[in-house]
Amino acid sequence: DHEQLLKMMEERMMDVEQKLRLVKRLLQDKVNQLKEQLSKNTKADAMVKDLYVENAQLLKALEATEQRQKTAERRNYLLEEKIANLNRIVKNLASPSFSP
């Protein structure tokens, strides 16, 4: 009886040890998977930060470009007004010289 009980206990211990090794292997796999995911997340976070900075720079460049465009449009408008005024002046100067 005693030897049988001892043998059963040894078998249980071996079974428990085998299960523990399996759990340990599974846990190590999970740790490795989580480390890999953390690495990917860290890289993704850095990329998001870089994109955020790049986006801010692009927005500033766009605002500057829009401001330059508005300024150019104002200058064009003023130049067109000056051309129209000069054309009127030239027309007015030319009209009396052709009439008798």
Secondary structure as UniProt FT lines:
FT   HELIX           2..98
//
